[in-house]
Amino acid sequence: MALHHPQLNSHGELQHLLTVEGLPEPILTQILDKAESFVSMSDHDVKKLPILNGKSVFNLFFENSTRTRTTFEIAAKRLSADVVNLNINASSTSKGETLLDTIHNLEAMHADMFVVRHAESGAPFLIAKHVAPDVHVINAGDGRHAHPTQALLDMYTIRHYKQDFSNLRVAIVGDILHSRVARSQIHALTTLGVPEVRVIGPKTLMPTSVEKLGVHVYHDMNQGLKDVDVVIMLRLQNERMNGALLPSAQEFFKYYGLTLDKLAHAKPDAIVMHPGPMNRGVEIDSAVADGAQSVILPQVTFGIAVRMAVMSIVSGSQPSTS
């Protein structure tokens, strides 16, 4: 069914990156391998490659994000692209212009690639469906649905420190319900062959029938962290919460905040990850965030290489022949 996959062209190449869900393992591995070549590059003095020379990359952020937007911008510039950042809140969509009208106007300015973050799930899919065949769309996070480049940089980080996915136990902790990152991580981890993925959190922040995604559900943090190799903490999605799903931040920290005591249940060489921005003292204690097992800052560095990899791979794909 690869031919009908909205992200792949008729040659089976990655044309858009909208979600990791449904992407075959070889494509995920291709992105990670490509990123590896870019990581070693950042150690050199030369920070630029001509891969996207003459191409225009438009960052369309309908929702705030400092880290994701900045790393995409750095990644595009390291590939020699011209980068245009659009603050959409202040642009025409707030005057009533539709999303597709905005896109077609930008296409008329010879955009080659759109990096899109939108509060509504599915917006990047809609854009990808309506752009010209030689224009590429990368989802930088849509609603509760997906955040594929974050999941990929997390997979890169895990592979960097643990080498092999096939014998790992990975726990994702916190607000699973509202997290597009968690959904993307679960799909990526299972596709790459991680045998045991656990999700840990209160019942109120756990999606119904999440087990169908192939994960083991825990509501007790100490049990859930027992003997895991990788701990991924999630940010509490205050801006996506409706009603009283949480008693209080202090209460959440007491049961689900990652402290050194709770981390002691994991394997001694377990790594701790967080997509950022962190709420210290809510999801994670500073002693852990700044401790020896934390790889939170390397994640950000790897994020640039992974986003470079995605942009260079999609830009190298041929336009689909329908």
N, C-alpha and C positions, 0 to 999 in steps of 0.2 A: 504493500500500500504506500510505499515511499513516494510514489509519483504524486499522490494527492496530499502529501504533507505540506501545509502552508509555508513551512520554513525551508523546504528543499526545492531545488530546481529540477528540471526533467533529467538532469545528469546525476541526481542524488547528492549534489553539493549544497552546502549551507548558503542560503541566499539572504535569509533574515534570521535573527535570533530573537524569538518571541517567548519561548518557554523551553525548559529542558525536558518537559514531559513529552514522551514519544520520540525524542531524539535517540538514534541508535548509539550504542557504546563507542563504535569507532570514531564518530564525530566528536563526542565528548573528549575522547583521548587525543584526537587530532588537535583540539583547542588547547588541552593541557600541555601537549608536547611543543606546540608552537610557542606557548607562553614561556616555557622553559628556556627557549632560545633567546627570548626578550629579557628574561630576568638576568641572565649573565651579561647582557648588553648594558644594563644599568650600572654595572660595576666599572664600565669603561668610560673614558672621557667623552667619546662620541655618543651623544644622546639622541641623534636623529637618523632615521632611515627614510629613503625616498619612496616608500611603498604607496603612500596616498598623495604623492606630490601632484598638485593641480586639482585635487578633489576637494569638494566642500562638504564638511560635516556640520549639520545643524543640530545643536543640543536643544531639544524642546522639553522644557521642564514645566509641566502644568502643576507641579507639586514641589515643595521645597526639598532640596537636598544639597548639602555642601559637599560631602565626601564623594558621592557618586558622580555628581556633575564635574567636580574638579578632576577626579581621576580619569574620567572620559576625555576631558579637555586635554590633560597632559598626554594621555595615550594617543589621541588624534594628532597632537602637535609633534610628538616623537616620531610619528609616521609621516610627517611633513604635510599634513592636511591643513587647509584653511578652515578655521573653526568659527562658527557663528553661534553665540549663546543667546537664546531668546527667553526673556522673562515673560511668560505667556500671560501671567496675571495682569500685566500692564499692557497687554497687546490686544489685538482685535477681538479675541474670543470673549473678552469681558464686555465688548460692545455688541455681542450677539452673533458674531460670525461663527459659522459651524466649523467643527474640527476639520472636515474634509476641505472646506473652502480655504482654511488656513494652509493646509498641506499643499493644495494645488497652487496657491500663490507662491509658496516657498519653492515648489518644483520649478515654477516659471523663473525663479532666480537661479536655476541650475544647481539645485541641491543634489548631491550624490548619495548622501546617507543621512538618515534621521535617527537620533538617539532620543527616545521618548520616555518620559515618566509621566504617568497620568493617574489620577485618583480612581478612575473607573476601570474595572477589570475589562479586558478585551480591547481597549482603545488601540494599542499597537497592532493587534490583529486586523482591525478595521483599516488602519492606515496602510498596512502591508498589502491588503487586498486591493487598494485603489491607487497605489503609486505605479509609475512606469516600470517596465520590466528590468531596467538597469539601475533602479534606485533601491537602496537597502535600508531596512528598518531594524533597529536594535531596541529591545524592550529594557528600559532602565528601571522597571518597577511599575506594575499596574494594579492599583487597588489591592484587594486581598489575594489576587490571582498568582502572580509570578514575579520573580526577581532573578532571572537566569544568570546574569554576570556575577551577582553576589554568590550564588550557589557554586558557580564554576571557580571563583577565586577561593571559596572554602574548600572545594575538592582539590584544588592545586595545593593549598596549604596542608591538607591532610596527606596528600601524596608526598609532598616535600619532606615532611617529618616522619611519616610512617612507611613510605616507599610503596607498600602494597595494600590494596583495598580488601583482598580476599580473606583476611583473617581478623578483621577489625570488629569491635563493638563500639558503636557511636551513639551518644545520647544527645538529644536536642531538648533544651529545657526552657520552660516559661510559657509565654502566650502563643500557643500553637494556633489557636482559633483565628486570630487576626493577622497572622504572619505570612506574607507572601514568600519571605525568605525560607520559612520552614517547609512550605509546600515544595518549593524548588529544590531544597536540600534533600528532601526525602526521595524525590524522583531521581536526582543525580546519584545519590548514594546507592539506591537499589540497582540502577542501571549499571553502575561501575562495579557491582558485585559485592558490596558490603553485606556480609551474612546476617548481621543483627543491628537493626536500627531501633532505638528506643525513643519514645517521646515522654517527657516528664512534665507534669503541671497540674494545677487544680482542675477539677471537673468542669468548672465554669469557663475555663479557657482552653478546653479541648474540643475539637470539632466532633460532631456525632459520626460514628462509624469510621473514625480515622484508621482503625485496624485494617480496613480494606486496602490501604496504601502499602500494607506489608510491614507495619511497625508494631512494636510491643508497647503497650500503654502502662505507665506507672504514675501513681498519684503521690507516692512516697519517695522523696528525693534520695534518701540514703540507699533504699533498695534499688532504685533506678540507676544510681551511679556505680553500683557494685561491679568492680572489675572492668569498667569501660576504658577504652584507649583514647577516646576523643570526647570532649564535652563542649557542645556548642550552646552558648547562652543566647537567648533572644531578648531584644528590647521590649519592654512593656509598651504596647501600642496605644498610648493614652488617647491619641487623636482619632483612633478608630473604635473606641469603646463606647457602647451605648449602655447607660444604666449602671447598676451597682454589681458589676461582675467581680469586683475586688473589694475585700473589706477595707484594706488600706495598704499603702506602700510598705509600712513597717511589718504588717502581718505577712505580706508576700515575701519580704526578705527573710523573715523568721523561718518560713517553711520551704521556700524555693530560691532564696538568694544563695549564690555560690560563695561559701566561706571555706577557709582552709580545712576546717573540721569535716565539712561535707565532702570536699574534694578528696580527703584521705580514703574514702570508700572506693574511689577509682583506682586504676593501676598506678603505681608510683611514677611511671613515665608518661602518664596521660597528658595530652595537651589541652589547653583551654582557649576557646575561640569566642568571639563576639562580633557581630556585623557592625556594631556602632550605630549611632552614638550610645555610649554606655550611661545608664543611670547608676552611678556608684552608690552603694548602700541600699539599692533596691533589687537589681538582678545579680549584682556581683560586688563582693567586698574588695576594697582597694588592695588588700594584702594579696588577693588572688590575681586581680587585674594587672598589678605591677610585679607579680611574683615570677619565679623561675619557670613555671609551667605555662605561662601565658604567651600566646603567639599572636596577640591582637594587633600589634603594630606591624609585624611582618605581613599579616593579612592585607593591610592597606598597600604596602609595597607591591605585593603579588597582584593586587587588584589592577594596578596599572598595566602590568605585563599581560594579564588575562584579557583586559579590554583591548589592548593592542592586537592580541592574537585574534579575537573575534572580528575586529574591524578589518584586519588584513585578510582573513579567510573569506568573509562575505564579499569583500570588494574584489577578490580574485575569482569569484564564481561567475559563470557565464550566464547571460540572460536566458531565461527559460524559452524553449521553443514549444509553443502550445500546439 
